[in-house]
Amino acid sequence: MQQIYPGVYKINGSLATQSAVRGFKVHDEPTMQIQGKEYREWDPFHSKLGAALSRGLREFPFKEGSSVLYLGAANGVTCSFISDIIGKGSIYAVEFSAQSGRDLITVSQKRTNIYPLISDARFPEKYSEDVGQVDVVFEDVADRDQAGILISNCKLMLKRGGIAMLAIKARSIDSTLPPKQIFSKVITELRDDFDLLEKIDLGQFERDHLFLVLRKK
């Protein structure tokens, strides 16, 4: 077993985190018992962040005590792995779908550092007072205006110098243009508000997706 990032391990070739809630699975993920501790396998095919880690992500802003705003939390799979990592930190998990939101609430009942917000990420003013200032904003939202959603949320809630992560879904923005053209357009839209630290093609795990790591100016 090798720790490759704070709270993230490589075990028998697979990514894993130490489970904060023994015996509780979010999506029937495999678990491993090592020296009296339980570890959960982090499948990169079910998580954009897991995919980025598998593709060699260098900038990893999550650590014990981090505060995170997660946009597009779905049923809480990736949130649960971040939850393992940040311990006494906080994840404000925004999800618009009522059906996914029910699953997210179930996860949050077991994991007390996840705060579910059933809301629309396009209108951050509706939940910004509940969130306050955070260290990291993570966006995985299927919307034509992914850049605008990230900018508006970060202006209200990301600390200056904080890290933003964005999984660009080319086909959700425009199904008629080449993905590389869409990626370039989104990066240009973000340039005034962020410094681009890293970009990773997730094609091996998610077709037509580009993962960005940015720092708020």
C-alpha beads as a LAMMPS data file, in Angstrom:
LAMMPS data file: protein, C-alpha beads

217 atoms
216 bonds

1 atom types
1 bond types

-500.0 500.0 xlo xhi
-500.0 500.0 ylo yhi
-500.0 500.0 zlo zhi

Masses

1 110.0

Atoms # bond

1 1 1 0.000 0.000 0.000
2 1 1 1.355 3.410 -1.021
3 1 1 -0.006 6.862 -0.157
4 1 1 0.084 8.893 -3.387
5 1 1 -1.818 12.015 -2.242
6 1 1 -2.995 13.104 1.213
7 1 1 -5.569 10.484 2.166
8 1 1 -5.375 8.664 -1.203
9 1 1 -3.686 5.298 -1.545
10 1 1 -2.689 2.864 -4.268
11 1 1 -3.555 -0.677 -3.184
12 1 1 -2.947 -3.579 -5.565
13 1 1 -2.975 -1.139 -8.469
14 1 1 -6.275 0.532 -7.496
15 1 1 -7.018 3.935 -5.970
16 1 1 -8.507 3.835 -2.480
17 1 1 -9.326 5.934 0.578
18 1 1 -9.642 4.905 4.204
19 1 1 -13.350 4.679 4.932
20 1 1 -14.644 7.136 7.503
21 1 1 -17.771 4.995 7.928
22 1 1 -16.878 1.325 8.186
23 1 1 -19.295 -1.002 6.440
24 1 1 -21.163 1.730 4.538
25 1 1 -20.893 1.599 0.739
26 1 1 -22.097 4.348 -1.598
27 1 1 -22.174 2.470 -4.920
28 1 1 -21.311 -1.101 -3.952
29 1 1 -17.598 -0.361 -4.214
30 1 1 -15.115 -3.093 -3.215
31 1 1 -13.539 -2.710 0.220
32 1 1 -10.267 -3.986 1.669
33 1 1 -9.328 -4.669 5.289
34 1 1 -5.716 -3.776 6.101
35 1 1 -4.283 -3.719 9.637
36 1 1 -7.704 -3.238 11.180
37 1 1 -8.730 -0.397 8.836
38 1 1 -11.201 -0.438 5.971
39 1 1 -10.290 1.017 2.579
40 1 1 -12.724 1.721 -0.281
41 1 1 -11.754 1.264 -3.927
42 1 1 -12.123 4.480 -5.948
43 1 1 -13.194 3.562 -9.478
44 1 1 -12.026 6.191 -12.048
45 1 1 -14.859 5.136 -14.372
46 1 1 -17.395 6.372 -11.796
47 1 1 -15.679 9.610 -10.738
48 1 1 -14.176 12.502 -12.728
49 1 1 -11.794 13.262 -9.865
50 1 1 -10.807 9.610 -9.668
51 1 1 -10.194 9.662 -13.423
52 1 1 -7.994 12.756 -13.095
53 1 1 -6.007 11.068 -10.327
54 1 1 -5.517 8.010 -12.517
55 1 1 -4.323 10.274 -15.344
56 1 1 -1.572 11.799 -13.183
57 1 1 -3.181 14.835 -11.519
58 1 1 -0.468 16.894 -9.804
59 1 1 -2.439 19.603 -7.991
60 1 1 -4.454 17.983 -5.196
61 1 1 -6.022 20.602 -2.894
62 1 1 -7.980 18.258 -0.615
63 1 1 -6.597 17.581 2.862
64 1 1 -7.708 17.177 6.451
65 1 1 -9.940 20.131 7.368
66 1 1 -10.540 21.447 3.826
67 1 1 -13.808 23.235 3.036
68 1 1 -15.256 22.287 -0.360
69 1 1 -18.133 23.450 -2.544
70 1 1 -19.119 20.607 -4.869
71 1 1 -21.358 21.568 -7.803
72 1 1 -23.180 18.656 -9.410
73 1 1 -22.790 16.194 -6.558
74 1 1 -25.232 13.664 -8.105
75 1 1 -25.703 10.718 -5.728
76 1 1 -22.587 11.496 -3.715
77 1 1 -20.041 8.981 -5.012
78 1 1 -17.091 11.364 -5.456
79 1 1 -18.239 13.413 -2.449
80 1 1 -17.914 10.303 -0.304
81 1 1 -14.254 9.847 -1.241
82 1 1 -13.519 13.527 -0.582
83 1 1 -15.355 13.046 2.724
84 1 1 -12.880 10.306 3.663
85 1 1 -9.958 12.615 2.876
86 1 1 -11.010 15.871 4.578
87 1 1 -12.121 14.414 7.902
88 1 1 -13.367 17.302 10.042
89 1 1 -13.632 19.576 6.999
90 1 1 -16.869 20.344 5.163
91 1 1 -18.366 19.516 1.764
92 1 1 -21.293 21.651 0.607
93 1 1 -22.804 19.381 -2.032
94 1 1 -25.103 21.089 -4.553
95 1 1 -27.407 18.897 -6.648
96 1 1 -30.409 19.967 -8.727
97 1 1 -32.018 16.572 -9.401
98 1 1 -34.492 15.560 -6.721
99 1 1 -33.903 11.861 -7.401
100 1 1 -30.102 12.107 -7.106
101 1 1 -30.601 14.460 -4.191
102 1 1 -32.403 11.750 -2.216
103 1 1 -29.383 9.467 -2.591
104 1 1 -27.080 12.333 -1.647
105 1 1 -29.093 13.003 1.512
106 1 1 -28.841 9.316 2.453
107 1 1 -25.045 9.498 2.091
108 1 1 -24.914 12.695 4.172
109 1 1 -26.855 11.041 6.988
110 1 1 -23.930 8.632 7.396
111 1 1 -21.198 11.138 6.595
112 1 1 -21.660 14.193 8.777
113 1 1 -19.109 16.356 6.923
114 1 1 -21.345 16.395 3.801
115 1 1 -24.029 19.097 3.726
116 1 1 -26.499 18.467 0.874
117 1 1 -28.007 21.486 -0.887
118 1 1 -30.806 20.585 -3.300
119 1 1 -30.475 23.654 -5.473
120 1 1 -29.520 24.973 -8.913
121 1 1 -25.805 25.755 -9.326
122 1 1 -26.739 28.492 -11.821
123 1 1 -28.084 30.573 -8.921
124 1 1 -25.373 30.519 -6.244
125 1 1 -26.880 33.463 -4.381
126 1 1 -29.577 31.063 -3.124
127 1 1 -27.094 29.076 -1.020
128 1 1 -23.980 31.257 -0.687
129 1 1 -24.857 32.406 2.840
130 1 1 -25.139 28.779 3.962
131 1 1 -21.741 27.956 2.462
132 1 1 -19.565 30.983 3.235
133 1 1 -15.952 30.921 2.019
134 1 1 -14.353 27.661 0.886
135 1 1 -10.878 26.409 -0.033
136 1 1 -11.939 24.421 -3.102
137 1 1 -14.760 24.577 -5.659
138 1 1 -15.330 21.440 -7.731
139 1 1 -17.739 21.502 -10.686
140 1 1 -19.148 18.493 -12.521
141 1 1 -22.346 19.971 -14.007
142 1 1 -23.864 19.111 -17.388
143 1 1 -24.751 22.585 -18.653
144 1 1 -23.997 24.752 -21.686
145 1 1 -22.590 27.481 -19.431
146 1 1 -20.124 25.503 -17.360
147 1 1 -17.632 28.386 -17.311
148 1 1 -20.241 30.919 -16.181
149 1 1 -21.457 28.636 -13.398
150 1 1 -17.923 28.201 -12.091
151 1 1 -17.153 31.918 -12.249
152 1 1 -20.330 33.006 -10.447
153 1 1 -19.919 30.440 -7.663
154 1 1 -16.239 31.198 -7.168
155 1 1 -16.798 34.945 -7.050
156 1 1 -19.153 34.476 -4.118
157 1 1 -17.584 31.590 -2.233
158 1 1 -14.013 30.668 -3.225
159 1 1 -11.239 32.289 -1.228
160 1 1 -8.711 34.349 -3.172
161 1 1 -5.947 31.979 -4.212
162 1 1 -8.297 29.036 -3.731
163 1 1 -8.427 26.116 -6.140
164 1 1 -11.224 25.435 -8.620
165 1 1 -11.603 22.155 -10.500
166 1 1 -13.790 21.766 -13.568
167 1 1 -14.701 18.689 -15.602
168 1 1 -15.610 20.147 -19.012
169 1 1 -18.252 18.028 -20.770
170 1 1 -17.895 19.003 -24.423
171 1 1 -21.120 17.340 -25.591
172 1 1 -23.169 19.129 -22.942
173 1 1 -21.921 22.488 -24.232
174 1 1 -22.201 21.959 -27.997
175 1 1 -22.657 18.639 -29.780
176 1 1 -21.825 20.133 -33.187
177 1 1 -18.313 21.497 -32.569
178 1 1 -15.062 19.534 -32.169
179 1 1 -14.329 18.973 -28.452
180 1 1 -10.916 20.670 -28.688
181 1 1 -12.586 23.840 -29.957
182 1 1 -15.038 23.780 -27.039
183 1 1 -12.237 23.201 -24.520
184 1 1 -10.308 26.164 -25.895
185 1 1 -13.399 28.384 -25.706
186 1 1 -14.075 27.478 -22.067
187 1 1 -10.455 28.081 -21.067
188 1 1 -10.595 31.510 -22.720
189 1 1 -13.779 32.359 -20.794
190 1 1 -12.074 31.493 -17.509
191 1 1 -8.854 33.411 -18.178
192 1 1 -9.843 36.713 -16.527
193 1 1 -10.760 35.085 -13.220
194 1 1 -8.322 32.177 -12.899
195 1 1 -4.786 31.048 -13.557
196 1 1 -4.750 27.695 -15.342
197 1 1 -2.559 25.267 -13.388
198 1 1 -3.269 21.971 -15.087
199 1 1 -5.396 20.333 -17.769
200 1 1 -5.955 16.604 -18.185
201 1 1 -7.676 14.720 -20.980
202 1 1 -10.052 12.200 -19.367
203 1 1 -10.697 10.404 -22.660
204 1 1 -9.519 7.059 -21.332
205 1 1 -12.332 7.133 -18.761
206 1 1 -14.785 9.795 -19.993
207 1 1 -15.076 10.540 -23.698
208 1 1 -14.849 14.220 -24.734
209 1 1 -14.033 15.443 -21.215
210 1 1 -11.196 17.769 -20.163
211 1 1 -10.342 18.272 -16.487
212 1 1 -9.027 21.693 -15.436
213 1 1 -7.297 22.817 -12.258
214 1 1 -7.400 26.579 -11.701
215 1 1 -6.374 29.115 -9.082
216 1 1 -8.593 32.100 -8.326
217 1 1 -6.876 35.405 -9.043

Bonds

1 1 1 2
2 1 2 3
3 1 3 4
4 1 4 5
5 1 5 6
6 1 6 7
7 1 7 8
8 1 8 9
9 1 9 10
10 1 10 11
11 1 11 12
12 1 12 13
13 1 13 14
14 1 14 15
15 1 15 16
16 1 16 17
17 1 17 18
18 1 18 19
19 1 19 20
20 1 20 21
21 1 21 22
22 1 22 23
23 1 23 24
24 1 24 25
25 1 25 26
26 1 26 27
27 1 27 28
28 1 28 29
29 1 29 30
30 1 30 31
31 1 31 32
32 1 32 33
33 1 33 34
34 1 34 35
35 1 35 36
36 1 36 37
37 1 37 38
38 1 38 39
39 1 39 40
40 1 40 41
41 1 41 42
42 1 42 43
43 1 43 44
44 1 44 45
45 1 45 46
46 1 46 47
47 1 47 48
48 1 48 49
49 1 49 50
50 1 50 51
51 1 51 52
52 1 52 53
53 1 53 54
54 1 54 55
55 1 55 56
56 1 56 57
57 1 57 58
58 1 58 59
59 1 59 60
60 1 60 61
61 1 61 62
62 1 62 63
63 1 63 64
64 1 64 65
65 1 65 66
66 1 66 67
67 1 67 68
68 1 68 69
69 1 69 70
70 1 70 71
71 1 71 72
72 1 72 73
73 1 73 74
74 1 74 75
75 1 75 76
76 1 76 77
77 1 77 78
78 1 78 79
79 1 79 80
80 1 80 81
81 1 81 82
82 1 82 83
83 1 83 84
84 1 84 85
85 1 85 86
86 1 86 87
87 1 87 88
88 1 88 89
89 1 89 90
90 1 90 91
91 1 91 92
92 1 92 93
93 1 93 94
94 1 94 95
95 1 95 96
96 1 96 97
97 1 97 98
98 1 98 99
99 1 99 100
100 1 100 101
101 1 101 102
102 1 102 103
103 1 103 104
104 1 104 105
105 1 105 106
106 1 106 107
107 1 107 108
108 1 108 109
109 1 109 110
110 1 110 111
111 1 111 112
112 1 112 113
113 1 113 114
114 1 114 115
115 1 115 116
116 1 116 117
117 1 117 118
118 1 118 119
119 1 119 120
120 1 120 121
121 1 121 122
122 1 122 123
123 1 123 124
124 1 124 125
125 1 125 126
126 1 126 127
127 1 127 128
128 1 128 129
129 1 129 130
130 1 130 131
131 1 131 132
132 1 132 133
133 1 133 134
134 1 134 135
135 1 135 136
136 1 136 137
137 1 137 138
138 1 138 139
139 1 139 140
140 1 140 141
141 1 141 142
142 1 142 143
143 1 143 144
144 1 144 145
145 1 145 146
146 1 146 147
147 1 147 148
148 1 148 149
149 1 149 150
150 1 150 151
151 1 151 152
152 1 152 153
153 1 153 154
154 1 154 155
155 1 155 156
156 1 156 157
157 1 157 158
158 1 158 159
159 1 159 160
160 1 160 161
161 1 161 162
162 1 162 163
163 1 163 164
164 1 164 165
165 1 165 166
166 1 166 167
167 1 167 168
168 1 168 169
169 1 169 170
170 1 170 171
171 1 171 172
172 1 172 173
173 1 173 174
174 1 174 175
175 1 175 176
176 1 176 177
177 1 177 178
178 1 178 179
179 1 179 180
180 1 180 181
181 1 181 182
182 1 182 183
183 1 183 184
184 1 184 185
185 1 185 186
186 1 186 187
187 1 187 188
188 1 188 189
189 1 189 190
190 1 190 191
191 1 191 192
192 1 192 193
193 1 193 194
194 1 194 195
195 1 195 196
196 1 196 197
197 1 197 198
198 1 198 199
199 1 199 200
200 1 200 201
201 1 201 202
202 1 202 203
203 1 203 204
204 1 204 205
205 1 205 206
206 1 206 207
207 1 207 208
208 1 208 209
209 1 209 210
210 1 210 211
211 1 211 212
212 1 212 213
213 1 213 214
214 1 214 215
215 1 215 216
216 1 216 217
